[in-house]
Amino acid sequence: MITVENLSKTFPGADEPVRALHDVSIDVGAGSLFGVVGPSGSGKSTLARCVALQERPDRGVVRFDGLNTGSLDGRRLREARRQLGVLPQRAELHGERTVAGNVAAPLELLGLDGPQRRRKVGTLLDLVGLTRRAGQHPADLTPGQRRRIAVARALATGPSVLLADDPTAGVEPEESGAVLAVLDRARAELGVTVLVTTPDAAVARKLCDDIALLEQGSLVESGNVLSLLSDPASRTAQALLPAIETTRTQAAAYDRTADVVLIGFATVGALLPEATTRFGIELATIGGGLTRVGDTPVARFRLGLRGERADAALAWIAERGGHVTQQGLGPQGIAAA
Ligand SMILES: Nc1ncnc2c1ncn2[C@@H]1O[C@H](COP(=O)(O)OP(=O)(O)OP(=O)(O)O)[C@@H](O)[C@H]1O
């Protein structure tokens, strides 16, 4: 759907040029929820603005369904922009208009008549869960509710892509889940492809199918979130998986230790107890924990194992989809090292 190929962008800086993007390539599939994640200044907004066709890259290409947007002239560029709904980082609502009026504003520009507008606004307010607020003004809403209205407004013209630049910025943590849920609904119910930028790995963990990590304008890694978690050495795994905090004393109580990443209901729930009985070993989780990536449960545990068939049990767990790493020996191994 959206392909970004070798994008580079440099801005003039006070002392020297600022390299905002350097040779960044991403592939955003139709209907996916794609997260661009990185610290402040890593180039996320610049990438979003290039994809929104608001900024021209110095080098590289942004393609929509294969079409090179860099080659489009004025009229065709405007047509391409109409496919895009943009939620800027500081989306301003019209303070003097009602919530419904704010969502209706882009439809008025399109020239939709009253009944059509009302129907469309009703559907969008329902999508963002704020139907009962239709007659209120933005000042009466919380920052999270205002952000949800801005999402409804960005979706009003029926874009096929929604670009949301840091959608939870300035939103209280207890409200950010509702903002993310609205983006998820936009994808599920309207079939919109959603590209989100965020400095918050937890946003990507809760929302995104695919992810690109940026650092100082360069792409560190990208791909399907669950696939990246299968490689515990990946930066995505380090950012999203539960931390392992185990003392040497805890580890020393076992013959060997191993770290394991388990993905999915069946794997998380059943694999470890079954390995224990099948191989007649003692197996305990001595670190790590359980989280969720979207709706999928994902665990990273440090295991302590005791028993002759511990190695065979680990091999069996790995064969059944557990990602086993960092196998270490117990007290004897540590003493010898
Ligand atoms: N119009 C501009 N003129 C000059 N420098 C710019 C401009 N836009 C961005 N930059 C610089 O480019 C770099 C990347 O900025 P960008 O806003 O894309 O990062 P970001 O990851 O979105 O950061 P944040 O999360 O803080 O919004 C930064 O060093 C920034 O100061």
The ligand as a MOL file (V3000), in Angstrom:
LIG
                    3D

  0  0  0     0  0            999 V3000
M  V30 BEGIN CTAB
M  V30 COUNTS 31 33 0 0 0
M  V30 BEGIN ATOM
M  V30 1 N 11.5030 22.0590 9.7320 0
M  V30 2 C 12.6300 21.7360 10.3780 0
M  V30 3 N 13.7060 22.5660 10.3740 0
M  V30 4 C 14.8440 22.2280 11.0030 0
M  V30 5 N 15.0340 21.0760 11.6790 0
M  V30 6 C 14.0070 20.2160 11.7180 0
M  V30 7 C 12.7430 20.4860 11.0810 0
M  V30 8 N 11.9200 19.4360 11.2920 0
M  V30 9 C 12.6130 18.5580 12.0380 0
M  V30 10 N 13.8590 19.0110 12.2920 0
M  V30 11 C 14.9170 18.3000 13.0410 0
M  V30 12 O 15.0130 16.9920 12.4970 0
M  V30 13 C 15.2030 16.0270 13.5350 0
M  V30 14 C 14.0650 15.0180 13.5040 0
M  V30 15 O 12.8750 15.7030 13.9100 0
M  V30 16 P 11.4480 14.9990 13.9800 0
M  V30 17 O 10.4690 16.0470 14.4520 0
M  V30 18 O 11.1780 14.3260 12.7060 0
M  V30 19 O 11.6870 13.9120 15.1200 0
M  V30 20 P 10.6190 13.1380 16.0140 0
M  V30 21 O 11.1780 11.7750 16.2000 0
M  V30 22 O 9.2770 13.2790 15.4300 0
M  V30 23 O 10.6880 13.9240 17.3790 0
M  V30 24 P 9.4800 14.2330 18.4260 0
M  V30 25 O 9.0730 12.8960 18.9850 0
M  V30 26 O 10.1390 15.1000 19.4620 0
M  V30 27 O 8.4030 14.9190 17.6580 0
M  V30 28 C 15.2930 16.8040 14.8430 0
M  V30 29 O 16.6730 17.0520 15.1230 0
M  V30 30 C 14.5750 18.1030 14.5200 0
M  V30 31 O 15.0790 19.1610 15.3120 0
M  V30 END ATOM
M  V30 BEGIN BOND
M  V30 1 1 1 2
M  V30 2 1 2 3
M  V30 3 2 2 7
M  V30 4 2 3 4
M  V30 5 1 4 5
M  V30 6 2 5 6
M  V30 7 1 6 7
M  V30 8 1 6 10
M  V30 9 1 7 8
M  V30 10 2 8 9
M  V30 11 1 9 10
M  V30 12 1 10 11
M  V30 13 1 11 12
M  V30 14 1 11 30
M  V30 15 1 12 13
M  V30 16 1 13 14
M  V30 17 1 13 28
M  V30 18 1 14 15
M  V30 19 1 15 16
M  V30 20 2 16 17
M  V30 21 1 16 18
M  V30 22 1 16 19
M  V30 23 1 19 20
M  V30 24 2 20 21
M  V30 25 1 20 22
M  V30 26 1 20 23
M  V30 27 1 23 24
M  V30 28 2 24 25
M  V30 29 1 24 26
M  V30 30 1 24 27
M  V30 31 1 28 29
M  V30 32 1 28 30
M  V30 33 1 30 31
M  V30 END BOND
M  V30 END CTAB
M  END
